Amino acid sequence: LCVLRGVTMGTFSVVETFVSINGEGPHAGELALFLRFQGCNLACSFCDTKWANTDTVPTEQRTVEQLVQLAQQEGVHNITLTGGEPLLQPDIAELITALCALGYHVEIETNGSVPLAPFTSLAFRPSFTMDYKLSCSGMESHMLPENFACLTMNDSVKFVVGSRSDLERAVEVVTEHGLTARCPVYFSPVFGSIQPAEIVDFMKERNLNRVRLQLQLHKYIWDPQKRGV
């Protein structure tokens, strides 16, 4: 696992920035400015950004002011903070507040293992697309179910499923925590491990009326290994 390196107060370890469409979440298909940060506290088996989690990946140290300036230059309303795990950046609340105060829609892609409560009390609240890691990831023991209480209809929960047993477990979690009444819920296939049609068949079998299938659009538009899209 990676630890963040070279971080000084008020700066962020950024591995890439780019404008593309959101590949997943409630704003899938919409343009967004992506700010990808270094480092993650998990090591999911299917992670498609392992390169961004290492302590040797090239980074640029960016300040809040520099990232705000970038957002203004790009002129895109949606800003997605991703990683790695963006909430590990020590001063990320400062960046969230600065961007939200300027009217940007800030979405945090978070892995489900970092407490969300400190970020829901900010003066300007971002939206969260929160993963719940299932058995195929090897990381379910790191999940924080208490995070569900922090979510609203402006947020979402994403279950990345790789097997029938993952689907069964996802239904257990959704039911136990009443998630479909709290926020949008997505089932997303581990790319190459399970066919989307199998997920649809499962949804029909279980009458999952308020669960949505979601595909990672960028992996169907571009090469699945391509960065910056």
HELIX and SHEET records of a PDB file:
HELIX    1   1 LYS A   50  ASN A   53  5                                   4    
HELIX    2   2 VAL A   64  GLU A   74  1                                  11    
HELIX    3   3 PRO A   86  LEU A   88  5                                   3    
HELIX    4   4 ILE A   92  ALA A  101  1                                  10    
HELIX    5   5 ALA A  117  THR A  120  1                                   4    
HELIX    6   6 SER A  135  SER A  137  5                                   3    
HELIX    7   7 GLU A  140  HIS A  142  5                                   3    
HELIX    8   8 PRO A  145  CYS A  150  5                                   6    
HELIX    9   9 ARG A  164  HIS A  177  1                                  14    
HELIX   10  10 LEU A  179  ALA A  181  5                                   3    
HELIX   11  11 PRO A  196  ARG A  206  1                                  11    
HELIX   12  12 LEU A  217  ILE A  221  1                                   5    
SHEET    1   A 9 GLU A  60  THR A  63  0                                        
SHEET    2   A 9 THR A  11  ILE A  21 -1                                        
SHEET    3   A 9 LEU A  31  PHE A  37 -1                                        
SHEET    4   A 9 ASN A  78  THR A  82  1                                        
SHEET    5   A 9 HIS A 105  THR A 110  1                                        
SHEET    6   A 9 SER A 127  TYR A 132  1                                        
SHEET    7   A 9 SER A 156  VAL A 161  1                                        
SHEET    8   A 9 VAL A 185  PRO A 189  1                                        
SHEET    9   A 9 VAL A 211  LEU A 213  1                                        
END                                                                             
